[in-house]
Amino acid sequence: MRDALGLAGEAAAAGEVPVGAVVVVEGEIVGRGFNRPITSTDPTAHAEIVALRDAARRLGNYRLSGAILYVTVEPCLMCVGAMVHARVGTLVYGAPEPKAGAVDSTQRAHEHAALNHRMTVVSGVLASESRELMQKFFRERRRAEL
């Protein structure tokens, strides 16, 4: 999760919402990503999607069975869907996302009865650090707008 927090810092430095993600397989980081929808003009370029793409490219397979995805903030519905399609085994996230989080906050999308894949979820890992990074980013952004 510390690596994901570092990536979230890179997102903030680029003017993106500070979310970072890493994909781990057999104890090794195989995918890294941070939010970049603004800089890449790509609405799907969330940290989780970027990390999943990186891992799939490195491993030569879009199926990431058994992988652990660490992300600093609770994933949205799009990202949960991508994790299900990639067959991620475990999701570990930091801070909840009360407006768009689709794992615990607004819904439990990963548990939908129609899905053919289930993943384990661990929440609250380094949550205060993740939350603090987000709050600092938006505080500074509001100040800049004044």
C-alpha positions in Angstrom: 0.0 0.0 0.0 2.9 2.3 0.6 3.9 2.0 -3.1 0.3 2.9 -4.0 0.5 6.0 -1.8 3.7 7.0 -3.5 1.9 6.7 -6.9 -1.0 8.7 -5.5 1.5 11.5 -4.7 2.6 11.4 -8.4 -1.0 11.8 -9.5 -1.3 14.9 -7.2 1.9 16.4 -8.6 0.4 16.0 -12.1 -2.8 17.8 -11.0 -4.8 14.6 -10.9 -7.0 13.3 -8.0 -4.4 11.5 -5.9 -5.2 7.8 -6.2 -2.6 5.2 -6.7 -2.7 1.4 -7.3 -0.4 -1.5 -7.6 -1.0 -5.1 -8.7 0.9 -7.8 -6.8 1.3 -11.4 -8.0 3.3 -13.9 -5.9 4.7 -11.1 -3.7 6.0 -9.0 -6.6 4.6 -5.8 -8.0 3.7 -6.4 -11.6 1.5 -3.4 -12.3 1.5 0.2 -11.3 -0.9 3.1 -11.9 -2.1 6.4 -10.8 -5.1 8.5 -11.8 -4.5 10.2 -15.2 -7.9 10.9 -16.9 -7.1 14.6 -17.2 -3.5 14.3 -18.5 -4.4 11.4 -20.8 -7.8 12.7 -21.9 -9.2 9.3 -21.0 -12.1 8.9 -18.7 -11.2 5.3 -18.0 -7.7 6.1 -16.8 -8.3 5.5 -13.2 -5.4 4.3 -11.1 -6.9 0.7 -10.9 -7.4 0.5 -14.7 -3.9 1.8 -15.4 -2.4 -0.7 -12.9 -4.4 -3.6 -14.3 -3.4 -2.7 -17.9 0.3 -2.5 -16.8 0.1 -5.9 -15.1 -1.7 -7.6 -18.0 0.8 -6.2 -20.5 3.8 -7.3 -18.3 2.4 -10.8 -17.7 1.1 -11.2 -21.3 -2.4 -12.2 -20.0 -5.5 -10.2 -19.2 -6.5 -12.7 -16.6 -4.8 -11.8 -13.3 -6.1 -14.8 -11.3 -5.0 -14.6 -7.7 -3.5 -11.1 -8.0 -3.9 -8.6 -5.2 -4.8 -5.1 -6.2 -3.9 -2.4 -3.7 -5.5 1.0 -4.1 -5.5 4.1 -1.9 -9.2 4.8 -2.3 -12.3 2.6 -2.6 -12.9 1.8 -6.3 -15.8 3.0 -8.4 -18.2 0.8 -10.3 -16.1 0.8 -13.5 -13.0 -0.3 -11.6 -14.8 -3.0 -9.8 -16.0 -4.3 -13.1 -12.5 -4.3 -14.5 -11.3 -6.2 -11.5 -14.0 -8.8 -11.9 -13.1 -9.3 -15.6 -9.4 -9.5 -14.8 -10.2 -12.1 -12.1 -8.4 -10.2 -9.3 -8.3 -12.4 -6.2 -8.1 -9.8 -3.5 -8.8 -6.1 -3.4 -7.1 -4.1 -0.6 -8.1 -0.4 -0.3 -7.4 2.5 2.0 -10.0 5.2 2.4 -13.7 4.9 1.7 -15.2 6.9 -1.2 -18.6 7.9 0.1 -19.9 9.4 -3.2 -18.7 6.8 -5.8 -17.2 3.9 -3.9 -18.8 0.7 -5.3 -17.4 -1.8 -2.8 -18.8 -0.7 0.5 -20.0 2.9 0.4 -22.7 3.1 -2.3 -23.1 -0.6 -3.2 -21.4 -3.9 -3.0 -20.9 -4.3 -6.8 -18.4 -7.1 -6.4 -21.1 -9.3 -4.8 -23.7 -9.0 -7.5 -25.4 -12.4 -7.9 -25.0 -12.4 -11.7 -21.2 -12.2 -11.6 -19.1 -15.3 -12.2 -16.1 -14.2 -10.1 -15.7 -13.3 -6.4 -12.9 -11.5 -4.8 -11.9 -11.0 -1.2 -11.9 -7.4 0.0 -9.8 -5.9 2.8 -10.6 -2.2 3.6 -9.1 0.5 5.7 -5.4 -0.3 5.1 -3.5 3.0 5.6 -6.8 4.7 5.4 -5.8 7.8 7.4 -2.8 8.4 5.1 -4.9 7.9 2.0 -7.7 10.2 3.3 -5.1 12.8 4.4 -3.6 12.9 0.9 -7.0 13.4 -0.7 -8.0 16.1 1.8 -4.8 18.0 1.3 -5.2 17.8 -2.5 -8.7 19.2 -2.5 -7.9 21.9 0.2 -5.0 23.2 -2.0 -7.2 23.0 -5.1 -9.9 25.1 -3.4 -7.3 27.7 -2.2 -6.0 28.0 -5.8 -9.5 28.7 -7.1 -10.0 31.6 -4.7 
